[in-house]
Amino acid sequence: MASMVARCCRIAALRNTGAGPKCPNVIQCRNAVVTPSGAILPKPVKTPFGLVRITVVVVPFLYVGTLISKNFAALLEEHDIFVPEDDDDDD
């Protein structure tokens, strides 16, 4: 199902850009794994610190998201749009 959706999106994008079979100047690119002589290329360079980079990106955006939601909740409560009911259970 996902591959069908991706295929349809790719076809729609090609139609919108005019880069379909009608346009002979389009060059399809592929990731090369072999040289023209047939030799296998070496492994690509692996970027270290992947987990650190993810943490550096995710943590600030989570913090900013919590600040935005906290301020928006305060705004809603200030304008009495959404105020939680205080249930007094004084049995």
PyMOL Python script that loads the backbone (N, CA, C, O; Angstrom):
from pymol import cmd

cmd.read_pdbstr("""\
ATOM      1  N   MET A   1       0.817  -1.185   0.000  1.00  0.00           N
ATOM      2  CA  MET A   1       0.000   0.000   0.000  1.00  0.00           C
ATOM      3  C   MET A   1       0.862   1.249   0.000  1.00  0.00           C
ATOM      4  O   MET A   1       0.595   2.194  -0.742  1.00  0.00           O
ATOM      5  N   ALA A   2       1.919   1.256   0.851  1.00  0.00           N
ATOM      6  CA  ALA A   2       2.784   2.422   0.928  1.00  0.00           C
ATOM      7  C   ALA A   2       3.555   2.615  -0.371  1.00  0.00           C
ATOM      8  O   ALA A   2       3.761   3.745  -0.812  1.00  0.00           O
ATOM      9  N   SER A   3       3.983   1.509  -0.986  1.00  0.00           N
ATOM     10  CA  SER A   3       4.725   1.652  -2.238  1.00  0.00           C
ATOM     11  C   SER A   3       3.826   2.177  -3.348  1.00  0.00           C
ATOM     12  O   SER A   3       4.285   2.909  -4.225  1.00  0.00           O
ATOM     13  N   MET A   4       2.544   1.808  -3.317  1.00  0.00           N
ATOM     14  CA  MET A   4       1.618   2.308  -4.318  1.00  0.00           C
ATOM     15  C   MET A   4       1.408   3.810  -4.137  1.00  0.00           C
ATOM     16  O   MET A   4       1.338   4.552  -5.117  1.00  0.00           O
ATOM     17  N   VAL A   5       1.307   4.251  -2.899  1.00  0.00           N
ATOM     18  CA  VAL A   5       1.140   5.681  -2.624  1.00  0.00           C
ATOM     19  C   VAL A   5       2.383   6.437  -3.063  1.00  0.00           C
ATOM     20  O   VAL A   5       2.278   7.504  -3.667  1.00  0.00           O
ATOM     21  N   ALA A   6       3.555   5.897  -2.767  1.00  0.00           N
ATOM     22  CA  ALA A   6       4.801   6.547  -3.177  1.00  0.00           C
ATOM     23  C   ALA A   6       4.908   6.617  -4.694  1.00  0.00           C
ATOM     24  O   ALA A   6       5.346   7.626  -5.247  1.00  0.00           O
ATOM     25  N   ARG A   7       4.509   5.546  -5.361  1.00  0.00           N
ATOM     26  CA  ARG A   7       4.552   5.533  -6.820  1.00  0.00           C
ATOM     27  C   ARG A   7       3.618   6.580  -7.409  1.00  0.00           C
ATOM     28  O   ARG A   7       3.976   7.276  -8.359  1.00  0.00           O
ATOM     29  N   CYS A   8       2.410   6.691  -6.838  1.00  0.00           N
ATOM     30  CA  CYS A   8       1.444   7.689  -7.326  1.00  0.00           C
ATOM     31  C   CYS A   8       1.950   9.106  -7.089  1.00  0.00           C
ATOM     32  O   CYS A   8       1.776   9.979  -7.940  1.00  0.00           O
ATOM     33  N   CYS A   9       2.578   9.340  -5.930  1.00  0.00           N
ATOM     34  CA  CYS A   9       3.132  10.665  -5.646  1.00  0.00           C
ATOM     35  C   CYS A   9       4.253  11.003  -6.613  1.00  0.00           C
ATOM     36  O   CYS A   9       4.355  12.138  -7.080  1.00  0.00           O
ATOM     37  N   ARG A  10       5.104  10.011  -6.918  1.00  0.00           N
ATOM     38  CA  ARG A  10       6.201  10.247  -7.852  1.00  0.00           C
ATOM     39  C   ARG A  10       5.674  10.558  -9.245  1.00  0.00           C
ATOM     40  O   ARG A  10       6.191  11.445  -9.924  1.00  0.00           O
ATOM     41  N   ILE A  11       4.650   9.834  -9.671  1.00  0.00           N
ATOM     42  CA  ILE A  11       4.069  10.080 -10.998  1.00  0.00           C
ATOM     43  C   ILE A  11       3.447  11.468 -11.055  1.00  0.00           C
ATOM     44  O   ILE A  11       3.602  12.185 -12.043  1.00  0.00           O
ATOM     45  N   ALA A  12       2.736  11.849  -9.981  1.00  0.00           N
ATOM     46  CA  ALA A  12       2.123  13.180  -9.944  1.00  0.00           C
ATOM     47  C   ALA A  12       3.190  14.268  -9.963  1.00  0.00           C
ATOM     48  O   ALA A  12       3.011  15.297 -10.614  1.00  0.00           O
ATOM     49  N   ALA A  13       4.298  14.050  -9.255  1.00  0.00           N
ATOM     50  CA  ALA A  13       5.364  15.042  -9.239  1.00  0.00           C
ATOM     51  C   ALA A  13       6.008  15.163 -10.613  1.00  0.00           C
ATOM     52  O   ALA A  13       6.339  16.266 -11.049  1.00  0.00           O
ATOM     53  N   LEU A  14       6.186  14.038 -11.295  1.00  0.00           N
ATOM     54  CA  LEU A  14       6.768  14.092 -12.628  1.00  0.00           C
ATOM     55  C   LEU A  14       5.836  14.798 -13.604  1.00  0.00           C
ATOM     56  O   LEU A  14       6.298  15.520 -14.488  1.00  0.00           O
ATOM     57  N   ARG A  15       4.548  14.602 -13.456  1.00  0.00           N
ATOM     58  CA  ARG A  15       3.602  15.289 -14.338  1.00  0.00           C
ATOM     59  C   ARG A  15       3.620  16.788 -14.090  1.00  0.00           C
ATOM     60  O   ARG A  15       3.551  17.578 -15.031  1.00  0.00           O
ATOM     61  N   ASN A  16       3.713  17.183 -12.820  1.00  0.00           N
ATOM     62  CA  ASN A  16       3.704  18.601 -12.492  1.00  0.00           C
ATOM     63  C   ASN A  16       4.969  19.309 -12.949  1.00  0.00           C
ATOM     64  O   ASN A  16       4.915  20.488 -13.299  1.00  0.00           O
ATOM     65  N   THR A  17       6.112  18.620 -12.954  1.00  0.00           N
ATOM     66  CA  THR A  17       7.362  19.253 -13.364  1.00  0.00           C
ATOM     67  C   THR A  17       7.616  19.101 -14.856  1.00  0.00           C
ATOM     68  O   THR A  17       8.514  19.745 -15.398  1.00  0.00           O
ATOM     69  N   GLY A  18       6.855  18.277 -15.511  1.00  0.00           N
ATOM     70  CA  GLY A  18       7.067  18.056 -16.932  1.00  0.00           C
ATOM     71  C   GLY A  18       8.230  17.134 -17.213  1.00  0.00           C
ATOM     72  O   GLY A  18       8.709  17.086 -18.346  1.00  0.00           O
ATOM     73  N   ALA A  19       8.695  16.412 -16.236  1.00  0.00           N
ATOM     74  CA  ALA A  19       9.857  15.546 -16.393  1.00  0.00           C
ATOM     75  C   ALA A  19       9.423  14.112 -16.621  1.00  0.00           C
ATOM     76  O   ALA A  19       9.917  13.201 -15.957  1.00  0.00           O
ATOM     77  N   GLY A  20       8.541  13.910 -17.514  1.00  0.00           N
ATOM     78  CA  GLY A  20       8.077  12.565 -17.811  1.00  0.00           C
ATOM     79  C   GLY A  20       8.765  12.030 -19.041  1.00  0.00           C
ATOM     80  O   GLY A  20       9.841  12.509 -19.402  1.00  0.00           O
ATOM     81  N   PRO A  21       8.172  11.048 -19.696  1.00  0.00           N
ATOM     82  CA  PRO A  21       8.755  10.489 -20.903  1.00  0.00           C
ATOM     83  C   PRO A  21       8.835  11.496 -22.038  1.00  0.00           C
ATOM     84  O   PRO A  21       9.599  11.301 -22.983  1.00  0.00           O
ATOM     85  N   LYS A  22       8.051  12.576 -21.960  1.00  0.00           N
ATOM     86  CA  LYS A  22       8.057  13.577 -23.023  1.00  0.00           C
ATOM     87  C   LYS A  22       9.328  14.420 -23.001  1.00  0.00           C
ATOM     88  O   LYS A  22       9.678  15.028 -24.013  1.00  0.00           O
ATOM     89  N   CYS A  23      10.020  14.465 -21.874  1.00  0.00           N
ATOM     90  CA  CYS A  23      11.181  15.338 -21.711  1.00  0.00           C
ATOM     91  C   CYS A  23      12.464  14.507 -21.804  1.00  0.00           C
ATOM     92  O   CYS A  23      12.800  13.812 -20.846  1.00  0.00           O
ATOM     93  N   PRO A  24      13.188  14.555 -22.922  1.00  0.00           N
ATOM     94  CA  PRO A  24      14.366  13.704 -23.088  1.00  0.00           C
ATOM     95  C   PRO A  24      15.592  14.205 -22.324  1.00  0.00           C
ATOM     96  O   PRO A  24      16.582  13.477 -22.239  1.00  0.00           O
ATOM     97  N   ASN A  25      15.568  15.408 -21.768  1.00  0.00           N
ATOM     98  CA  ASN A  25      16.745  15.967 -21.098  1.00  0.00           C
ATOM     99  C   ASN A  25      16.880  15.516 -19.654  1.00  0.00           C
ATOM    100  O   ASN A  25      17.852  15.885 -18.996  1.00  0.00           O
ATOM    101  N   VAL A  26      15.950  14.739 -19.142  1.00  0.00           N
ATOM    102  CA  VAL A  26      15.999  14.296 -17.755  1.00  0.00           C
ATOM    103  C   VAL A  26      16.993  13.154 -17.633  1.00  0.00           C
ATOM    104  O   VAL A  26      16.954  12.193 -18.401  1.00  0.00           O
ATOM    105  N   ILE A  27      17.885  13.272 -16.655  1.00  0.00           N
ATOM    106  CA  ILE A  27      18.876  12.235 -16.412  1.00  0.00           C
ATOM    107  C   ILE A  27      18.514  11.549 -15.106  1.00  0.00           C
ATOM    108  O   ILE A  27      18.432  12.197 -14.063  1.00  0.00           O
ATOM    109  N   GLN A  28      18.297  10.244 -15.157  1.00  0.00           N
ATOM    110  CA  GLN A  28      18.000   9.507 -13.942  1.00  0.00           C
ATOM    111  C   GLN A  28      19.301   9.194 -13.232  1.00  0.00           C
ATOM    112  O   GLN A  28      20.266   8.754 -13.858  1.00  0.00           O
ATOM    113  N   CYS A  29      19.334   9.418 -11.929  1.00  0.00           N
ATOM    114  CA  CYS A  29      20.554   9.139 -11.181  1.00  0.00           C
ATOM    115  C   CYS A  29      20.323   7.956 -10.255  1.00  0.00           C
ATOM    116  O   CYS A  29      19.221   7.757  -9.744  1.00  0.00           O
ATOM    117  N   ARG A  30      21.348   7.194 -10.049  1.00  0.00           N
ATOM    118  CA  ARG A  30      21.311   6.050  -9.140  1.00  0.00           C
ATOM    119  C   ARG A  30      22.531   6.124  -8.251  1.00  0.00           C
ATOM    120  O   ARG A  30      23.558   6.687  -8.631  1.00  0.00           O
ATOM    121  N   ASN A  31      22.415   5.558  -7.074  1.00  0.00           N
ATOM    122  CA  ASN A  31      23.574   5.483  -6.193  1.00  0.00           C
ATOM    123  C   ASN A  31      24.511   4.417  -6.737  1.00  0.00           C
ATOM    124  O   ASN A  31      24.101   3.277  -6.957  1.00  0.00           O
ATOM    125  N   ALA A  32      25.776   4.787  -6.956  1.00  0.00           N
ATOM    126  CA  ALA A  32      26.742   3.858  -7.533  1.00  0.00           C
ATOM    127  C   ALA A  32      27.329   2.967  -6.450  1.00  0.00           C
ATOM    128  O   ALA A  32      27.746   3.449  -5.396  1.00  0.00           O
ATOM    129  N   VAL A  33      27.360   1.681  -6.712  1.00  0.00           N
ATOM    130  CA  VAL A  33      28.000   0.730  -5.808  1.00  0.00           C
ATOM    131  C   VAL A  33      29.182   0.042  -6.477  1.00  0.00           C
ATOM    132  O   VAL A  33      29.964  -0.648  -5.823  1.00  0.00           O
ATOM    133  N   VAL A  34      29.303   0.235  -7.774  1.00  0.00           N
ATOM    134  CA  VAL A  34      30.437  -0.343  -8.502  1.00  0.00           C
ATOM    135  C   VAL A  34      31.032   0.711  -9.423  1.00  0.00           C
ATOM    136  O   VAL A  34      30.362   1.673  -9.800  1.00  0.00           O
ATOM    137  N   THR A  35      32.288   0.522  -9.777  1.00  0.00           N
ATOM    138  CA  THR A  35      32.952   1.409 -10.736  1.00  0.00           C
ATOM    139  C   THR A  35      32.597   0.953 -12.148  1.00  0.00           C
ATOM    140  O   THR A  35      32.051  -0.137 -12.317  1.00  0.00           O
ATOM    141  N   PRO A  36      32.891   1.754 -13.157  1.00  0.00           N
ATOM    142  CA  PRO A  36      32.602   1.320 -14.530  1.00  0.00           C
ATOM    143  C   PRO A  36      33.312   0.019 -14.918  1.00  0.00           C
ATOM    144  O   PRO A  36      32.839  -0.710 -15.790  1.00  0.00           O
ATOM    145  N   SER A  37      34.440  -0.270 -14.275  1.00  0.00           N
ATOM    146  CA  SER A  37      35.141  -1.516 -14.587  1.00  0.00           C
ATOM    147  C   SER A  37      34.543  -2.717 -13.858  1.00  0.00           C
ATOM    148  O   SER A  37      34.891  -3.856 -14.169  1.00  0.00           O
ATOM    149  N   GLY A  38      33.644  -2.481 -12.885  1.00  0.00           N
ATOM    150  CA  GLY A  38      32.995  -3.576 -12.182  1.00  0.00           C
ATOM    151  C   GLY A  38      33.480  -3.784 -10.763  1.00  0.00           C
ATOM    152  O   GLY A  38      32.968  -4.655 -10.058  1.00  0.00           O
ATOM    153  N   ALA A  39      34.459  -3.000 -10.327  1.00  0.00           N
ATOM    154  CA  ALA A  39      34.972  -3.154  -8.963  1.00  0.00           C
ATOM    155  C   ALA A  39      33.973  -2.558  -7.964  1.00  0.00           C
ATOM    156  O   ALA A  39      33.326  -1.547  -8.240  1.00  0.00           O
ATOM    157  N   ILE A  40      33.865  -3.192  -6.824  1.00  0.00           N
ATOM    158  CA  ILE A  40      32.952  -2.716  -5.787  1.00  0.00           C
ATOM    159  C   ILE A  40      33.589  -1.535  -5.071  1.00  0.00           C
ATOM    160  O   ILE A  40      34.748  -1.595  -4.662  1.00  0.00           O
ATOM    161  N   LEU A  41      32.820  -0.462  -4.924  1.00  0.00           N
ATOM    162  CA  LEU A  41      33.316   0.731  -4.240  1.00  0.00           C
ATOM    163  C   LEU A  41      33.414   0.474  -2.739  1.00  0.00           C
ATOM    164  O   LEU A  41      32.690  -0.367  -2.206  1.00  0.00           O
ATOM    165  N   PRO A  42      34.310   1.197  -2.049  1.00  0.00           N
ATOM    166  CA  PRO A  42      34.413   1.022  -0.593  1.00  0.00           C
ATOM    167  C   PRO A  42      33.159   1.550   0.111  1.00  0.00           C
ATOM    168  O   PRO A  42      32.386   2.317  -0.462  1.00  0.00           O
ATOM    169  N   LYS A  43      32.977   1.124   1.362  1.00  0.00           N
ATOM    170  CA  LYS A  43      31.819   1.573   2.118  1.00  0.00           C
ATOM    171  C   LYS A  43      31.869   3.088   2.290  1.00  0.00           C
ATOM    172  O   LYS A  43      32.951   3.659   2.425  1.00  0.00           O
ATOM    173  N   PRO A  44      30.714   3.740   2.286  1.00  0.00           N
ATOM    174  CA  PRO A  44      30.711   5.188   2.498  1.00  0.00           C
ATOM    175  C   PRO A  44      31.125   5.529   3.926  1.00  0.00           C
ATOM    176  O   PRO A  44      31.057   4.698   4.831  1.00  0.00           O
ATOM    177  N   VAL A  45      31.549   6.757   4.096  1.00  0.00           N
ATOM    178  CA  VAL A  45      31.991   7.214   5.408  1.00  0.00           C
ATOM    179  C   VAL A  45      30.778   7.306   6.327  1.00  0.00           C
ATOM    180  O   VAL A  45      29.774   7.928   5.980  1.00  0.00           O
ATOM    181  N   LYS A  46      30.875   6.688   7.496  1.00  0.00           N
ATOM    182  CA  LYS A  46      29.781   6.707   8.451  1.00  0.00           C
ATOM    183  C   LYS A  46      29.937   7.927   9.356  1.00  0.00           C
ATOM    184  O   LYS A  46      31.013   8.180   9.897  1.00  0.00           O
ATOM    185  N   THR A  47      28.848   8.677   9.509  1.00  0.00           N
ATOM    186  CA  THR A  47      28.885   9.859  10.347  1.00  0.00           C
ATOM    187  C   THR A  47      28.759   9.443  11.807  1.00  0.00           C
ATOM    188  O   THR A  47      27.769   8.816  12.184  1.00  0.00           O
ATOM    189  N   PRO A  48      29.733   9.777  12.623  1.00  0.00           N
ATOM    190  CA  PRO A  48      29.647   9.393  14.027  1.00  0.00           C
ATOM    191  C   PRO A  48      28.699  10.311  14.807  1.00  0.00           C
ATOM    192  O   PRO A  48      28.224  11.316  14.279  1.00  0.00           O
ATOM    193  N   PHE A  49      28.437   9.963  16.037  1.00  0.00           N
ATOM    194  CA  PHE A  49      27.613  10.753  16.945  1.00  0.00           C
ATOM    195  C   PHE A  49      26.182  10.897  16.467  1.00  0.00           C
ATOM    196  O   PHE A  49      25.593  11.968  16.617  1.00  0.00           O
ATOM    197  N   GLY A  50      25.605   9.851  15.895  1.00  0.00           N
ATOM    198  CA  GLY A  50      24.227   9.916  15.425  1.00  0.00           C
ATOM    199  C   GLY A  50      23.249  10.128  16.561  1.00  0.00           C
ATOM    200  O   GLY A  50      22.319  10.924  16.440  1.00  0.00           O
ATOM    201  N   LEU A  51      23.449   9.421  17.669  1.00  0.00           N
ATOM    202  CA  LEU A  51      22.548   9.551  18.815  1.00  0.00           C
ATOM    203  C   LEU A  51      22.689  10.928  19.459  1.00  0.00           C
ATOM    204  O   LEU A  51      21.702  11.499  19.922  1.00  0.00           O
ATOM    205  N   VAL A  52      23.894  11.458  19.490  1.00  0.00           N
ATOM    206  CA  VAL A  52      24.105  12.788  20.060  1.00  0.00           C
ATOM    207  C   VAL A  52      23.412  13.838  19.202  1.00  0.00           C
ATOM    208  O   VAL A  52      22.787  14.757  19.732  1.00  0.00           O
ATOM    209  N   ARG A  53      23.515  13.713  17.909  1.00  0.00           N
ATOM    210  CA  ARG A  53      22.852  14.675  17.017  1.00  0.00           C
ATOM    211  C   ARG A  53      21.340  14.628  17.178  1.00  0.00           C
ATOM    212  O   ARG A  53      20.678  15.665  17.207  1.00  0.00           O
ATOM    213  N   ILE A  54      20.797  13.419  17.283  1.00  0.00           N
ATOM    214  CA  ILE A  54      19.355  13.287  17.477  1.00  0.00           C
ATOM    215  C   ILE A  54      18.950  13.953  18.782  1.00  0.00           C
ATOM    216  O   ILE A  54      17.946  14.663  18.833  1.00  0.00           O
ATOM    217  N   THR A  55      19.722  13.730  19.831  1.00  0.00           N
ATOM    218  CA  THR A  55      19.411  14.332  21.126  1.00  0.00           C
ATOM    219  C   THR A  55      19.500  15.854  21.058  1.00  0.00           C
ATOM    220  O   THR A  55      18.653  16.553  21.615  1.00  0.00           O
ATOM    221  N   VAL A  56      20.519  16.365  20.382  1.00  0.00           N
ATOM    222  CA  VAL A  56      20.692  17.817  20.273  1.00  0.00           C
ATOM    223  C   VAL A  56      19.534  18.453  19.520  1.00  0.00           C
ATOM    224  O   VAL A  56      19.194  19.606  19.785  1.00  0.00           O
ATOM    225  N   VAL A  57      18.932  17.743  18.605  1.00  0.00           N
ATOM    226  CA  VAL A  57      17.807  18.289  17.853  1.00  0.00           C
ATOM    227  C   VAL A  57      16.487  18.086  18.594  1.00  0.00           C
ATOM    228  O   VAL A  57      15.674  19.007  18.662  1.00  0.00           O
ATOM    229  N   VAL A  58      16.264  16.902  19.145  1.00  0.00           N
ATOM    230  CA  VAL A  58      14.963  16.564  19.727  1.00  0.00           C
ATOM    231  C   VAL A  58      14.710  17.304  21.036  1.00  0.00           C
ATOM    232  O   VAL A  58      13.615  17.829  21.237  1.00  0.00           O
ATOM    233  N   VAL A  59      15.684  17.359  21.923  1.00  0.00           N
ATOM    234  CA  VAL A  59      15.463  17.949  23.245  1.00  0.00           C
ATOM    235  C   VAL A  59      15.056  19.419  23.166  1.00  0.00           C
ATOM    236  O   VAL A  59      14.081  19.788  23.820  1.00  0.00           O
ATOM    237  N   PRO A  60      15.734  20.282  22.411  1.00  0.00           N
ATOM    238  CA  PRO A  60      15.279  21.679  22.354  1.00  0.00           C
ATOM    239  C   PRO A  60      13.879  21.827  21.754  1.00  0.00           C
ATOM    240  O   PRO A  60      13.104  22.667  22.210  1.00  0.00           O
ATOM    241  N   PHE A  61      13.547  21.035  20.752  1.00  0.00           N
ATOM    242  CA  PHE A  61      12.223  21.157  20.154  1.00  0.00           C
ATOM    243  C   PHE A  61      11.144  20.639  21.101  1.00  0.00           C
ATOM    244  O   PHE A  61      10.040  21.183  21.121  1.00  0.00           O
ATOM    245  N   LEU A  62      11.435  19.607  21.883  1.00  0.00           N
ATOM    246  CA  LEU A  62      10.483  19.175  22.901  1.00  0.00           C
ATOM    247  C   LEU A  62      10.279  20.262  23.940  1.00  0.00           C
ATOM    248  O   LEU A  62       9.154  20.502  24.376  1.00  0.00           O
ATOM    249  N   TYR A  63      11.358  20.922  24.339  1.00  0.00           N
ATOM    250  CA  TYR A  63      11.267  21.997  25.320  1.00  0.00           C
ATOM    251  C   TYR A  63      10.448  23.165  24.776  1.00  0.00           C
ATOM    252  O   TYR A  63       9.584  23.700  25.471  1.00  0.00           O
ATOM    253  N   VAL A  64      10.720  23.555  23.541  1.00  0.00           N
ATOM    254  CA  VAL A  64       9.962  24.650  22.928  1.00  0.00           C
ATOM    255  C   VAL A  64       8.491  24.256  22.784  1.00  0.00           C
ATOM    256  O   VAL A  64       7.610  25.092  22.986  1.00  0.00           O
ATOM    257  N   GLY A  65       8.218  23.019  22.445  1.00  0.00           N
ATOM    258  CA  GLY A  65       6.840  22.556  22.327  1.00  0.00           C
ATOM    259  C   GLY A  65       6.108  22.596  23.654  1.00  0.00           C
ATOM    260  O   GLY A  65       4.935  22.968  23.703  1.00  0.00           O
ATOM    261  N   THR A  66       6.782  22.218  24.732  1.00  0.00           N
ATOM    262  CA  THR A  66       6.138  22.284  26.038  1.00  0.00           C
ATOM    263  C   THR A  66       5.899  23.722  26.464  1.00  0.00           C
ATOM    264  O   THR A  66       4.879  24.016  27.087  1.00  0.00           O
ATOM    265  N   LEU A  67       6.823  24.627  26.139  1.00  0.00           N
ATOM    266  CA  LEU A  67       6.605  26.042  26.463  1.00  0.00           C
ATOM    267  C   LEU A  67       5.411  26.608  25.709  1.00  0.00           C
ATOM    268  O   LEU A  67       4.602  27.343  26.275  1.00  0.00           O
ATOM    269  N   ILE A  68       5.306  26.267  24.441  1.00  0.00           N
ATOM    270  CA  ILE A  68       4.181  26.763  23.636  1.00  0.00           C
ATOM    271  C   ILE A  68       2.869  26.221  24.181  1.00  0.00           C
ATOM    272  O   ILE A  68       1.904  26.973  24.322  1.00  0.00           O
ATOM    273  N   SER A  69       2.817  24.931  24.489  1.00  0.00           N
ATOM    274  CA  SER A  69       1.567  24.353  24.987  1.00  0.00           C
ATOM    275  C   SER A  69       1.212  24.904  26.357  1.00  0.00           C
ATOM    276  O   SER A  69       0.034  25.116  26.643  1.00  0.00           O
ATOM    277  N   LYS A  70       2.199  25.141  27.208  1.00  0.00           N
ATOM    278  CA  LYS A  70       1.939  25.701  28.530  1.00  0.00           C
ATOM    279  C   LYS A  70       1.380  27.118  28.414  1.00  0.00           C
ATOM    280  O   LYS A  70       0.423  27.472  29.103  1.00  0.00           O
ATOM    281  N   ASN A  71       1.981  27.926  27.539  1.00  0.00           N
ATOM    282  CA  ASN A  71       1.507  29.302  27.350  1.00  0.00           C
ATOM    283  C   ASN A  71       0.114  29.330  26.727  1.00  0.00           C
ATOM    284  O   ASN A  71      -0.708  30.175  27.079  1.00  0.00           O
ATOM    285  N   PHE A  72      -0.148  28.418  25.811  1.00  0.00           N
ATOM    286  CA  PHE A  72      -1.472  28.372  25.176  1.00  0.00           C
ATOM    287  C   PHE A  72      -2.533  27.925  26.170  1.00  0.00           C
ATOM    288  O   PHE A  72      -3.653  28.437  26.150  1.00  0.00           O
ATOM    289  N   ALA A  73      -2.194  26.973  27.043  1.00  0.00           N
ATOM    290  CA  ALA A  73      -3.137  26.540  28.076  1.00  0.00           C
ATOM    291  C   ALA A  73      -3.430  27.680  29.043  1.00  0.00           C
ATOM    292  O   ALA A  73      -4.572  27.850  29.471  1.00  0.00           O
ATOM    293  N   ALA A  74      -2.410  28.465  29.393  1.00  0.00           N
ATOM    294  CA  ALA A  74      -2.620  29.623  30.267  1.00  0.00           C
ATOM    295  C   ALA A  74      -3.499  30.664  29.578  1.00  0.00           C
ATOM    296  O   ALA A  74      -4.337  31.291  30.226  1.00  0.00           O
ATOM    297  N   LEU A  75      -3.316  30.854  28.278  1.00  0.00           N
ATOM    298  CA  LEU A  75      -4.139  31.802  27.528  1.00  0.00           C
ATOM    299  C   LEU A  75      -5.598  31.354  27.502  1.00  0.00           C
ATOM    300  O   LEU A  75      -6.505  32.168  27.675  1.00  0.00           O
ATOM    301  N   LEU A  76      -5.821  30.065  27.286  1.00  0.00           N
ATOM    302  CA  LEU A  76      -7.188  29.546  27.281  1.00  0.00           C
ATOM    303  C   LEU A  76      -7.841  29.705  28.644  1.00  0.00           C
ATOM    304  O   LEU A  76      -9.018  30.053  28.738  1.00  0.00           O
ATOM    305  N   GLU A  77      -7.085  29.451  29.689  1.00  0.00           N
ATOM    306  CA  GLU A  77      -7.645  29.582  31.036  1.00  0.00           C
ATOM    307  C   GLU A  77      -7.907  31.045  31.377  1.00  0.00           C
ATOM    308  O   GLU A  77      -8.876  31.362  32.066  1.00  0.00           O
ATOM    309  N   GLU A  78      -7.049  31.928  30.896  1.00  0.00           N
ATOM    310  CA  GLU A  78      -7.218  33.356  31.163  1.00  0.00           C
ATOM    311  C   GLU A  78      -8.494  33.894  30.534  1.00  0.00           C
ATOM    312  O   GLU A  78      -9.170  34.740  31.121  1.00  0.00           O
ATOM    313  N   HIS A  79      -8.823  33.415  29.356  1.00  0.00           N
ATOM    314  CA  HIS A  79     -10.020  33.874  28.641  1.00  0.00           C
ATOM    315  C   HIS A  79     -11.238  32.996  28.928  1.00  0.00           C
ATOM    316  O   HIS A  79     -12.267  33.123  28.264  1.00  0.00           O
ATOM    317  N   ASP A  80     -11.123  32.124  29.898  1.00  0.00           N
ATOM    318  CA  ASP A  80     -12.210  31.229  30.307  1.00  0.00           C
ATOM    319  C   ASP A  80     -12.768  30.401  29.153  1.00  0.00           C
ATOM    320  O   ASP A  80     -13.959  30.093  29.120  1.00  0.00           O
ATOM    321  N   ILE A  81     -11.923  30.053  28.234  1.00  0.00           N
ATOM    322  CA  ILE A  81     -12.331  29.185  27.125  1.00  0.00           C
ATOM    323  C   ILE A  81     -12.324  27.741  27.597  1.00  0.00           C
ATOM    324  O   ILE A  81     -13.260  26.986  27.336  1.00  0.00           O
ATOM    325  N   PHE A  82     -11.290  27.376  28.274  1.00  0.00           N
ATOM    326  CA  PHE A  82     -11.206  26.024  28.839  1.00  0.00           C
ATOM    327  C   PHE A  82     -10.683  26.155  30.248  1.00  0.00           C
ATOM    328  O   PHE A  82      -9.519  26.490  30.466  1.00  0.00           O
ATOM    329  N   VAL A  83     -11.542  25.891  31.190  1.00  0.00           N
ATOM    330  CA  VAL A  83     -11.125  25.927  32.595  1.00  0.00           C
ATOM    331  C   VAL A  83     -11.533  24.603  33.221  1.00  0.00           C
ATOM    332  O   VAL A  83     -12.721  24.283  33.251  1.00  0.00           O
ATOM    333  N   PRO A  84     -10.591  23.836  33.714  1.00  0.00           N
ATOM    334  CA  PRO A  84     -10.959  22.567  34.331  1.00  0.00           C
ATOM    335  C   PRO A  84     -11.781  22.804  35.601  1.00  0.00           C
ATOM    336  O   PRO A  84     -11.540  23.748  36.353  1.00  0.00           O
ATOM    337  N   GLU A  85     -12.754  21.923  35.814  1.00  0.00           N
ATOM    338  CA  GLU A  85     -13.618  22.054  36.989  1.00  0.00           C
ATOM    339  C   GLU A  85     -12.872  21.553  38.215  1.00  0.00           C
ATOM    340  O   GLU A  85     -12.174  20.540  38.177  1.00  0.00           O
ATOM    341  N   ASP A  86     -13.038  22.282  39.285  1.00  0.00           N
ATOM    342  CA  ASP A  86     -12.437  21.864  40.555  1.00  0.00           C
ATOM    343  C   ASP A  86     -13.456  21.031  41.303  1.00  0.00           C
ATOM    344  O   ASP A  86     -14.448  21.565  41.799  1.00  0.00           O
ATOM    345  N   ASP A  87     -13.232  19.756  41.391  1.00  0.00           N
ATOM    346  CA  ASP A  87     -14.122  18.875  42.114  1.00  0.00           C
ATOM    347  C   ASP A  87     -13.700  18.833  43.577  1.00  0.00           C
ATOM    348  O   ASP A  87     -12.602  18.389  43.912  1.00  0.00           O
ATOM    349  N   ASP A  88     -14.577  19.294  44.423  1.00  0.00           N
ATOM    350  CA  ASP A  88     -14.290  19.256  45.838  1.00  0.00           C
ATOM    351  C   ASP A  88     -14.874  17.968  46.424  1.00  0.00           C
ATOM    352  O   ASP A  88     -16.090  17.790  46.483  1.00  0.00           O
ATOM    353  N   ASP A  89     -14.010  17.108  46.839  1.00  0.00           N
ATOM    354  CA  ASP A  89     -14.431  15.847  47.445  1.00  0.00           C
ATOM    355  C   ASP A  89     -14.295  15.934  48.955  1.00  0.00           C
ATOM    356  O   ASP A  89     -13.453  15.263  49.551  1.00  0.00           O
ATOM    357  N   ASP A  90     -15.111  16.749  49.558  1.00  0.00           N
ATOM    358  CA  ASP A  90     -15.046  16.926  51.003  1.00  0.00           C
ATOM    359  C   ASP A  90     -16.091  16.048  51.678  1.00  0.00           C
ATOM    360  O   ASP A  90     -17.012  16.561  52.312  1.00  0.00           O
ATOM    361  N   ASP A  91     -15.961  14.776  51.552  1.00  0.00           N
ATOM    362  CA  ASP A  91     -16.944  13.853  52.153  1.00  0.00           C
ATOM    363  C   ASP A  91     -16.746  13.722  53.623  1.00  0.00           C
ATOM    364  O   ASP A  91     -17.482  12.989  54.283  1.00  0.00           O
TER     365      ASP A  91
END
""", "prot")
cmd.dss("prot")
cmd.show_as("cartoon", "prot")
cmd.util.cbc("prot")
cmd.orient("prot")
